[in-house]
């Protein structure tokens, strides 16, 4: 059993879908599960639908039509006639989306987000499955929500491993090519949940673990895992091999090529992970596995944009001690802030967070009741694994450094 994952960039248009089929033909698709993300920038487009639902109802239908037209254009490029069953199946999903938005009574943004956002994956996999069947690559379309069961932590759900393994064991048919969605699951009430942005990698790993797969391959628009994101850093290098531990470290610090939770289930069963190019599928790419070392041994750069640096000090110059820190973290948890860096001294405490749930204002109001608070929005957090003086200079030159933290292997720098 092998598990393949294709991201949105690989299936952003009809040519991308045809290329996916070509990749399967070149590398083989027997006993294969293909996990697919939403097409192109569809997730961003559906996020606009959710925002309009709450804040701008006049533009809601226009935003939905934009998403529908994008997928309809791809269908027209793939199929000779609009009477092909794929058109009706896709249209049915948009009917379901409209029906939910008309009947929903919940004011919870995160709940509505999860019930809405997954239509991107449901539509993309339906189109791909229908196209593969049309060209002779017979496959079975699976609704991943019947297989991956989670809690109700909408937008960042936690997997119920016992229930998930039970569903996969009883439902999954390994003898055929299977196509399913990344990113999605469902809770005990069968409401849709999501595993966090870029969660399709994690979906592939969950299935691999439960199916005792031989390997997982993530197909990207880059030749493999690079030591830096080429969008932000020049002269990025291909990493030939990585250990699970090193990759988990890179993912934890925010390397976008692998979802942070992906490696844990793979490591537990020592399932190798390959990262390859869907443009050159027969190239070697990057291998991540047991007893692999970082090759070549070079500094690895990670940047996270649009972070918030919050600095706290006591109002009476008393020490920031365990009791204060416990209270601070309780508030960070309550307001769903993802913590990326912590630094403290006797009377101050700084934390760099990701404000993905837009709760910053409420958090600051709460903190100001007990602490002197300063903060900087839209800061950048740079992390360098296996840093050297040259790598550190590259990051700091020309920037205002707000915080720096060094350990033996890693340096983190917050800049404005």
Backbone torsions as a table, in degrees:
resi	resn	phi	psi	omega
1	UNK	NA	129.4	174.5
2	UNK	-125.0	147.7	-179.8
3	UNK	-117.8	126.3	176.2
4	UNK	-110.8	141.9	172.7
5	UNK	-125.4	128.2	176.6
6	UNK	-115.4	127.0	-179.7
7	UNK	-85.9	177.4	-176.1
8	UNK	-60.7	-35.4	-179.1
9	UNK	-65.0	-28.2	-177.2
10	UNK	-78.2	-17.7	-177.5
11	UNK	-129.6	38.5	-174.9
12	UNK	-76.7	-13.4	179.8
13	UNK	-154.9	-178.7	-177.7
14	UNK	-61.2	-38.9	179.3
15	UNK	-64.0	-35.8	177.6
16	UNK	-64.3	-39.7	178.8
17	UNK	-67.6	-40.1	176.1
18	UNK	-63.6	-36.5	177.9
19	UNK	-67.4	-37.6	175.8
20	UNK	-57.3	-45.4	177.8
21	UNK	-60.5	-40.3	178.8
22	UNK	-63.3	-40.6	177.9
23	UNK	-61.1	-46.0	-179.7
24	UNK	-60.2	-41.0	179.3
25	UNK	-65.2	-37.0	-177.1
26	UNK	-74.3	-41.1	-172.7
27	UNK	-101.4	-9.9	178.4
28	UNK	97.7	144.4	-177.0
29	UNK	-136.7	20.4	174.1
30	UNK	-72.1	140.1	179.0
31	UNK	49.3	51.8	-173.5
32	UNK	-125.3	137.5	169.5
33	UNK	-109.5	126.7	178.7
34	UNK	-108.4	119.3	177.8
35	UNK	-102.1	128.4	-173.3
36	UNK	-128.0	141.1	176.2
37	UNK	-86.5	178.4	171.1
38	UNK	-66.3	154.0	-174.3
39	UNK	-76.6	132.7	173.4
40	UNK	53.8	-125.4	-178.5
41	UNK	-101.1	28.4	-176.4
42	UNK	-59.8	-41.0	-179.2
43	UNK	-58.1	-43.7	176.8
44	UNK	-60.9	-40.6	-178.8
45	UNK	-65.9	-38.4	179.7
46	UNK	-75.0	-28.3	172.5
47	UNK	-60.7	-34.8	175.2
48	UNK	-65.8	-36.0	175.7
49	UNK	-59.7	-45.9	-178.6
50	UNK	-63.8	-44.1	179.2
51	UNK	-61.6	-43.1	178.8
52	UNK	-65.3	-34.8	178.5
53	UNK	-59.1	-38.8	-177.6
54	UNK	-89.4	-31.1	-168.0
55	UNK	-123.0	-15.1	-174.1
56	UNK	-152.7	70.2	-174.3
57	UNK	-57.5	-28.7	-178.8
58	UNK	-61.7	-30.1	-177.7
59	UNK	-97.3	2.6	-174.1
60	UNK	-61.8	-52.3	-177.0
61	UNK	-65.0	-34.8	177.1
62	UNK	-62.2	-41.4	-180.0
63	UNK	-66.4	-38.9	178.0
64	UNK	-66.0	-42.1	-179.9
65	UNK	-63.2	-34.9	176.9
66	UNK	-60.1	-43.9	179.6
67	UNK	-66.6	-42.6	-178.5
68	UNK	-65.2	-42.5	-179.8
69	UNK	-63.6	-41.3	179.3
70	UNK	-56.1	-46.2	-178.8
71	UNK	-74.7	-33.5	178.6
72	UNK	-65.6	-37.0	177.1
73	UNK	-63.3	-38.8	177.8
74	UNK	-65.8	-43.1	176.9
75	UNK	-57.8	-44.1	-179.3
76	UNK	-64.5	-30.5	177.4
77	UNK	-75.5	-24.8	-174.8
78	UNK	-93.6	-32.5	-172.2
79	UNK	-119.3	144.6	-174.6
80	UNK	-68.4	-28.6	-173.7
81	UNK	-138.2	144.9	178.8
82	UNK	-78.9	7.1	172.6
83	UNK	-92.3	0.1	176.8
84	UNK	-60.5	140.9	-177.5
85	UNK	-55.6	-23.5	-179.2
86	UNK	-59.8	-36.6	-178.0
87	UNK	-62.9	-44.5	-178.6
88	UNK	-67.9	-39.7	-179.5
89	UNK	-62.3	-43.2	179.3
90	UNK	-66.5	-42.1	179.4
91	UNK	-61.1	-36.8	178.9
92	UNK	-61.9	-39.1	177.8
93	UNK	-62.4	-40.8	178.8
94	UNK	-69.1	-31.6	173.0
95	UNK	-63.4	-41.1	178.3
96	UNK	-63.8	-40.9	179.1
97	UNK	-61.5	-48.6	179.3
98	UNK	-62.1	-39.5	-179.9
99	UNK	-63.5	-43.1	178.6
100	UNK	-61.9	-46.3	-176.8
101	UNK	-66.8	-26.4	178.1
102	UNK	-79.1	-32.9	-172.2
103	UNK	-102.4	-14.1	-177.0
104	UNK	-59.7	137.4	177.2
105	UNK	-113.9	-7.0	-175.7
106	UNK	-78.2	133.5	175.6
107	UNK	-89.5	2.1	-175.5
108	UNK	-77.4	111.9	-178.1
109	UNK	-56.7	-44.1	-174.6
110	UNK	-66.8	-38.1	175.9
111	UNK	-63.4	-49.1	-179.5
112	UNK	-61.9	-40.1	178.2
113	UNK	-54.7	-50.3	-175.6
114	UNK	-69.5	-33.7	178.3
115	UNK	-70.9	-21.1	-174.5
116	UNK	-99.5	-44.6	-168.0
117	UNK	-64.6	-30.3	-174.7
118	UNK	-69.9	-11.7	177.9
119	UNK	-62.4	-24.8	175.8
120	UNK	-59.6	-46.7	179.4
121	UNK	-71.4	-39.1	-180.0
122	UNK	-62.5	-40.2	179.9
123	UNK	-72.6	-44.3	-176.9
124	UNK	-61.1	-45.2	-178.2
125	UNK	-69.2	-32.1	177.3
126	UNK	-64.9	-46.1	179.1
127	UNK	-61.9	-45.8	-178.2
128	UNK	-64.8	-44.6	178.9
129	UNK	-59.7	-44.8	-180.0
130	UNK	-64.3	-39.8	180.0
131	UNK	-66.7	-44.2	179.9
132	UNK	-61.9	-41.5	176.1
133	UNK	-61.4	-38.6	-177.4
134	UNK	-65.9	-28.7	-178.5
135	UNK	-101.0	9.7	173.9
136	UNK	97.7	2.6	175.5
137	UNK	-93.8	84.6	-173.3
138	UNK	-65.5	134.4	-174.8
139	UNK	-149.4	167.4	177.6
140	UNK	-115.8	125.1	177.6
141	UNK	-85.3	129.1	-178.8
142	UNK	-116.4	139.0	171.0
143	UNK	-89.2	107.3	-172.7
144	UNK	-60.6	-22.3	-178.4
145	UNK	-66.1	-18.2	175.6
146	UNK	-82.1	-11.2	-173.1
147	UNK	-111.5	-45.6	-177.5
148	UNK	-97.4	113.5	-178.5
149	UNK	-105.8	139.3	-173.5
150	UNK	-136.9	177.1	167.9
151	UNK	-79.9	-169.6	-176.4
152	UNK	-105.7	31.8	176.3
153	UNK	-83.2	83.2	-171.9
154	UNK	-61.5	139.5	-179.1
155	UNK	80.3	-12.6	174.7
156	UNK	-155.3	57.4	-171.9
157	UNK	-70.1	150.4	177.3
158	UNK	-101.2	135.9	-175.0
159	UNK	-73.5	133.6	168.3
160	UNK	-87.5	96.4	-170.8
161	UNK	-65.2	-39.6	-178.4
162	UNK	-63.2	-48.0	179.9
163	UNK	-66.5	-39.0	-179.7
164	UNK	-64.0	-47.0	179.3
165	UNK	-61.9	-38.1	179.3
166	UNK	-64.3	-44.5	-179.6
167	UNK	-65.3	-44.5	-178.6
168	UNK	-65.2	-42.4	-179.7
169	UNK	-61.4	-39.3	-175.2
170	UNK	-85.6	-26.4	-172.1
171	UNK	-102.9	-32.3	-166.7
172	UNK	-74.0	133.6	176.7
173	UNK	-109.8	107.8	-172.0
174	UNK	-82.5	-8.3	-174.0
175	UNK	-81.1	-5.7	-177.7
176	UNK	-124.2	165.4	171.4
177	UNK	-73.5	122.0	-178.3
178	UNK	-110.2	140.2	177.0
179	UNK	-120.1	126.3	178.3
180	UNK	-144.2	176.3	-173.9
181	UNK	-93.9	143.5	167.3
182	UNK	-87.4	170.0	165.7
183	UNK	82.6	-24.2	-169.1
184	UNK	-108.8	155.9	169.9
185	UNK	-152.8	-164.4	173.6
186	UNK	-148.9	153.3	-177.9
187	UNK	-93.5	-172.9	-175.4
188	UNK	-62.9	-23.8	177.6
189	UNK	-94.5	8.9	179.6
190	UNK	66.0	20.9	168.7
191	UNK	-78.7	145.7	-179.8
192	UNK	-68.2	138.0	173.1
193	UNK	-125.6	163.2	176.4
194	UNK	-125.8	154.8	-172.6
195	UNK	-96.4	10.0	-175.6
196	UNK	103.0	150.9	180.0
197	UNK	-55.6	143.5	-176.3
198	UNK	65.9	22.3	-175.1
199	UNK	-75.9	0.4	-179.9
200	UNK	-66.2	-32.6	174.4
201	UNK	-58.5	-43.9	-178.8
202	UNK	-63.6	-40.1	176.7
203	UNK	-55.6	-46.8	179.6
204	UNK	-59.0	-41.6	-179.1
205	UNK	-68.4	-37.2	178.4
206	UNK	-61.2	-48.1	178.7
207	UNK	-63.9	-42.2	-179.7
208	UNK	-58.8	-43.4	179.7
209	UNK	-63.4	-48.2	-175.8
210	UNK	-70.6	-26.1	-178.2
211	UNK	-99.0	1.1	-175.0
212	UNK	51.6	49.1	-175.0
213	UNK	-65.7	156.1	177.6
214	UNK	-72.9	-34.7	-178.8
215	UNK	-166.5	164.8	170.5
216	UNK	-123.7	135.4	174.9
217	UNK	-123.0	125.2	175.2
218	UNK	-102.1	121.3	-177.6
219	UNK	-96.5	121.3	-173.8
220	UNK	-123.8	172.8	175.3
221	UNK	-92.3	14.7	174.7
222	UNK	-121.8	162.6	-174.2
223	UNK	-70.9	-8.7	-178.7
224	UNK	161.9	-156.1	174.9
225	UNK	-77.6	126.2	179.2
226	UNK	-103.7	160.0	179.9
227	UNK	-78.7	-2.2	178.5
228	UNK	-163.4	154.5	176.5
229	UNK	-75.3	117.2	-176.4
230	UNK	-64.2	-12.9	175.9
231	UNK	-71.3	-25.2	-174.7
232	UNK	-118.8	-17.4	-175.5
233	UNK	-130.4	138.8	177.5
234	UNK	-83.0	155.5	172.9
235	UNK	58.8	41.8	175.8
236	UNK	-64.2	141.0	-176.8
237	UNK	-111.0	146.7	174.9
238	UNK	-75.1	132.3	173.3
239	UNK	-95.1	118.9	-176.1
240	UNK	-72.2	-44.3	-179.2
241	UNK	-139.4	152.0	177.5
242	UNK	-145.7	148.8	171.4
243	UNK	-81.3	161.9	172.9
244	UNK	-56.1	-45.6	-175.5
245	UNK	-60.0	-47.0	-178.4
246	UNK	-63.9	-40.4	-179.2
247	UNK	-67.8	-38.4	176.4
248	UNK	-62.5	-40.8	176.8
249	UNK	-60.3	-47.8	-179.2
250	UNK	-62.8	-41.7	179.7
251	UNK	-65.6	-40.9	179.4
252	UNK	-59.4	-40.0	-178.4
253	UNK	-80.2	-6.4	172.0
254	UNK	113.9	13.3	176.6
255	UNK	-59.9	123.3	-169.6
256	UNK	-77.0	-12.7	-174.1
257	UNK	-72.4	-25.2	-179.4
258	UNK	-131.6	133.2	176.1
259	UNK	-67.4	138.0	-174.2
260	UNK	-53.5	-33.1	-176.5
261	UNK	-88.8	-5.8	-170.9
262	UNK	-64.4	-40.0	-171.3
263	UNK	-73.2	-28.0	-172.1
264	UNK	-60.4	-51.8	178.8
265	UNK	-66.7	-32.7	178.7
266	UNK	-66.7	-41.9	-179.7
267	UNK	-63.4	-38.4	-176.6
268	UNK	-60.6	-32.7	179.5
269	UNK	-110.3	10.1	177.3
270	UNK	53.7	43.7	177.1
271	UNK	-88.9	120.9	-179.1
272	UNK	-67.7	146.6	177.1
273	UNK	-115.6	127.3	176.5
274	UNK	-111.1	138.2	174.3
275	UNK	-118.6	117.3	-172.9
276	UNK	-133.1	167.4	179.7
277	UNK	-91.1	128.0	175.2
278	UNK	-74.5	-10.6	176.2
279	UNK	-83.8	-29.6	178.7
280	UNK	-133.7	72.0	-168.9
281	UNK	-65.3	-18.9	-178.4
282	UNK	-92.0	-2.4	173.0
283	UNK	-70.4	157.6	-172.0
284	UNK	-68.8	-40.8	-178.0
285	UNK	71.2	-149.0	-178.7
286	UNK	-114.5	137.7	175.7
287	UNK	-111.1	129.0	177.4
288	UNK	-118.1	124.7	-177.5
289	UNK	-172.3	-170.9	-178.8
290	UNK	-70.3	140.6	176.0
291	UNK	61.1	25.9	174.2
292	UNK	-98.5	142.0	177.3
293	UNK	-107.7	165.6	177.5
294	UNK	-71.1	115.4	-177.5
295	UNK	-137.3	117.7	-1.8
296	UNK	-75.7	157.5	-178.1
297	UNK	-84.3	87.3	-175.8
298	UNK	-128.5	160.0	174.3
299	UNK	-59.8	141.7	178.4
300	UNK	-115.0	125.2	-172.7
301	UNK	-106.0	136.1	176.6
302	UNK	-134.9	137.2	175.6
303	UNK	-130.1	136.7	174.2
304	UNK	-121.0	118.3	-178.0
305	UNK	-89.6	167.5	172.8
306	UNK	56.1	41.8	175.0
307	UNK	-91.6	171.1	177.0
308	UNK	-124.8	126.5	175.7
309	UNK	-101.6	117.1	-180.0
310	UNK	-110.1	128.4	178.7
311	UNK	-119.5	129.1	-176.9
312	UNK	-121.2	144.5	170.1
313	UNK	-142.2	156.5	-177.5
314	UNK	-71.9	147.5	-178.4
315	UNK	-69.0	-27.7	-176.9
316	UNK	-112.2	18.7	179.7
317	UNK	62.4	22.6	172.3
318	UNK	-79.9	166.2	-176.5
319	UNK	-68.2	145.9	168.7
320	UNK	-86.4	105.4	-173.8
321	UNK	-118.1	-172.8	-172.0
322	UNK	-53.2	-42.0	-178.4
323	UNK	-61.4	-43.3	178.5
324	UNK	-65.7	-45.1	-177.0
325	UNK	-63.1	-40.0	177.5
326	UNK	-60.2	-42.2	179.9
327	UNK	-66.5	-41.6	179.1
328	UNK	-59.9	-45.9	-178.0
329	UNK	-69.8	-31.0	175.2
330	UNK	-62.1	-40.6	178.4
331	UNK	-70.0	-41.3	177.7
332	UNK	-59.2	-40.0	177.9
333	UNK	-67.8	-43.9	-177.7
334	UNK	-61.5	-35.7	-178.9
335	UNK	-96.6	12.4	171.3
336	UNK	57.7	43.7	176.2
337	UNK	-91.1	125.9	175.8
338	UNK	-83.5	119.3	-176.1
339	UNK	-88.1	128.4	-178.9
340	UNK	-111.7	-30.4	178.3
341	UNK	-144.5	141.5	174.9
342	UNK	-129.0	138.3	173.9
343	UNK	-147.6	131.4	179.2
344	UNK	-139.9	154.8	174.4
345	UNK	-127.6	-166.5	-176.8
346	UNK	-59.9	-42.7	-173.0
347	UNK	-123.4	12.6	179.4
348	UNK	-140.9	158.1	-179.0
349	UNK	-147.2	125.1	179.1
350	UNK	-120.6	143.7	179.9
351	UNK	-144.5	135.0	176.3
352	UNK	-103.6	124.3	-172.8
353	UNK	-130.2	160.5	174.1
354	UNK	-103.8	116.1	-175.6
355	UNK	-89.7	52.6	-172.5
356	UNK	-67.9	-22.6	-179.6
357	UNK	-98.2	5.6	175.0
358	UNK	59.0	43.0	-179.4
359	UNK	-108.1	14.9	-173.0
360	UNK	-59.8	-47.9	-175.2
361	UNK	-59.5	-43.9	179.6
362	UNK	-65.8	-40.6	178.4
363	UNK	-61.8	-47.2	-178.0
364	UNK	-61.7	-40.1	178.8
365	UNK	-60.1	-41.1	179.3
366	UNK	-67.4	-43.5	-178.2
367	UNK	-66.3	-35.5	-176.1
368	UNK	-66.7	-15.4	177.7
369	UNK	-69.1	-24.0	-176.2
370	UNK	-124.8	-16.3	-173.2
371	UNK	-132.9	157.4	167.0
372	UNK	-81.0	125.0	-169.7
373	UNK	-122.3	130.7	165.5
374	UNK	-126.7	153.6	-179.5
375	UNK	-153.4	154.7	176.1
376	UNK	-128.1	123.1	175.5
377	UNK	-92.7	164.7	176.1
378	UNK	56.6	39.1	173.7
379	UNK	-90.0	164.4	177.6
380	UNK	-113.5	135.8	177.3
381	UNK	-107.9	116.8	176.9
382	UNK	-103.9	134.2	175.1
383	UNK	-124.4	133.2	174.9
384	UNK	-123.1	118.0	171.3
385	UNK	-88.4	139.0	-179.7
386	UNK	58.6	49.6	-174.8
387	UNK	-75.2	158.9	169.8
388	UNK	-138.2	177.2	-175.0
389	UNK	-60.7	-40.5	-179.1
390	UNK	-64.3	-42.4	-179.9
391	UNK	-65.0	-40.5	-179.8
392	UNK	-67.0	-39.8	178.2
393	UNK	-62.9	-38.2	179.6
394	UNK	-59.4	-36.9	-178.5
395	UNK	-76.2	-41.5	-169.5
396	UNK	-85.1	-25.3	-174.8
397	UNK	-58.8	124.3	176.3
398	UNK	79.2	9.6	-178.4
399	UNK	-120.6	155.9	174.6
400	UNK	-90.0	107.5	-177.1
401	UNK	-82.4	118.7	-178.9
402	UNK	-94.8	-27.9	-178.6
403	UNK	-157.2	141.7	175.8
404	UNK	-139.1	137.8	179.6
405	UNK	-140.7	126.5	-176.3
406	UNK	-121.5	137.9	166.1
407	UNK	-123.3	-175.9	-175.9
408	UNK	-61.0	-38.6	-174.8
409	UNK	-104.8	-20.7	-166.9
410	UNK	-135.0	139.6	170.1
411	UNK	-122.3	139.7	174.5
412	UNK	-124.2	133.8	-175.9
413	UNK	-132.2	127.0	175.1
414	UNK	-102.0	124.6	-177.1
415	UNK	-126.6	158.4	175.9
416	UNK	-116.4	NA	NA
